[in-house]
Amino acid sequence: MPSSRTVSANGIEIFLHEQGEGPLVLLCHGWPELSYSWRHQIPAIAAAGFRVVAPDMRGFGRTSAPPDIGAYSIFDNVGDMVALVAALGENQAVIVGHDWGAAVAWHAALFRPDIFTAVAGLSVPPPSRGRRRPLDTLRESGITNFYWQYFQPPGVAEREFERDVCLTMRSLLGRGFSDPAASLFIEDSKGFLGDVRPDRPLPDWLSEADLSYFSEAYQKSGFRGGLNWYRNIDRNWELTAPWQGAQIHQPSLFIAGSKDSVITGLIGAKRVADMVRVVPNLAQKLIIEGAGHWVQQERADDVNAALIAFLKAQGSARAAQ
């Protein structure tokens, strides 16, 4: 069984679950999730011979949530993972991330190849830095109602999501980004959630107990910490200018669901198709048929098998050197 504790790293307190012994594997969750999102991966990867650590990321759950919006840049979030490796008494790790956690994992591998020896990203492809700031690009394209834009003014999305946290989490997790009703564009006066049905049945991969865990955590933490990650999108573009056109050379793995609109939209589909330009040592691009955005929860067995095979391959490669 995983154990849990809180460690000090990078100036904040990081709550984490951990299990197993062996090479370190970090699991980074996305929005609006928690380390609990890896509940199916932690014991499976530990049983395969690894030390698995899944933190609540900065601003989420029981980890510190600094009040300053500027404290949620990609540098801060990668810095947390660099410091966490050291706080755990290790020098290197394989880093795995889903959603925003995938962005952290890819950038961690890009910034610190000496620490992160291999990388796996779920649902969000490797970074491809455009020519202009992302929010400027949206505006110049005539788009004013994308969810990134809706999340920018502090307090607006928080008020919507915190009005009824249980209903919010039922909607966000229960429908995912594969449901046609879950548009990433905001209709006037409907907010991000749109028309929420309190009697909406949960998908078979999400139990009422799972939903209660997420809801209780967000009732305590609120949503501001996680939303502040989105409020650094343009700043992240500015900060990563030195890595324009850079590649991630470590062994890499990409996993996503075929029904995830993050990868089926025009931009996402292009990034998935072209990802080998950024990750030339891509071991596998696994698109799981019928799965949506919450892929490691929806299709745990498929994800576990791919991750464990990838992790074991890294061990074999090291042994052969």
Secondary structure as UniProt FT lines:
FT   STRAND          3..9
FT   TURN            10..11
FT   STRAND          12..19
FT   STRAND          24..28
FT   TURN            31..32
FT   HELIX           35..38
FT   TURN            39..40
FT   HELIX           41..47
FT   TURN            48..49
FT   STRAND          51..55
FT   TURN            58..59
FT   TURN            61..62
FT   HELIX           69..72
FT   HELIX           74..87
FT   TURN            88..89
FT   STRAND          93..98
FT   HELIX           100..111
FT   TURN            113..115
FT   STRAND          116..122
FT   HELIX           134..140
FT   TURN            141..142
FT   HELIX           147..150
FT   TURN            154..155
FT   HELIX           156..162
FT   HELIX           165..175
FT   TURN            176..178
FT   TURN            180..181
FT   TURN            188..190
FT   TURN            192..193
FT   TURN            198..199
FT   TURN            204..205
FT   HELIX           208..221
FT   HELIX           224..230
FT   TURN            231..232
FT   HELIX           233..239
FT   HELIX           241..243
FT   TURN            244..245
FT   STRAND          252..257
FT   TURN            258..259
FT   HELIX           261..264
FT   HELIX           266..273
FT   HELIX           275..277
FT   TURN            280..281
FT   STRAND          282..288
FT   TURN            289..290
FT   HELIX           295..298
FT   HELIX           300..320
//
